[in-house]
Amino acid sequence: MAVCHAQMLTLGFNRGQFGFVLTGPSGQPVVVEASTDLVSWLPIWTNTFRGTINFKDPQTDLSSNRFYRTRTR
């Protein structure tokens, strides 16, 4: 996987779920990965850029430390 040239527009909590809005090259697949230790990463969401896309993590409360990164396919 390559590093995604996505831009994060906003982020924060809404109704107890952490999320963010991303924008990137139209038609480019993007994967959001999550980690609790910044070493092991798991893909948790996949989408394709068509303007802005909204990501919300329904498993926000699984860990007190949860980190996110985006990757292209």
WOBEL-V858853 format. One record per pair of residues at least 24 apart in sequence whose ideal C-beta (glycine too) atoms are under 6 Angstrom apart, sorted by the first residue. I is the first residue (numbers start at 1). GAP is how many residues later the second one is. Records with the same first field share a line. If there is no record, write none. Layout:
I=GAP / GAP
//
This chain:
1=70
2=70
4=26 / 66 / 67 / 68
6=64
17=39 / 40 / 43
18=39 / 42
19=36 / 37
20=35
21=31 / 33
22=31
23=29
24=25
25=24
26=24
28=44
29=44
30=40 / 42
31=40
32=36 / 38
33=36
34=32 / 34
35=32
36=27 / 29
38=29
//
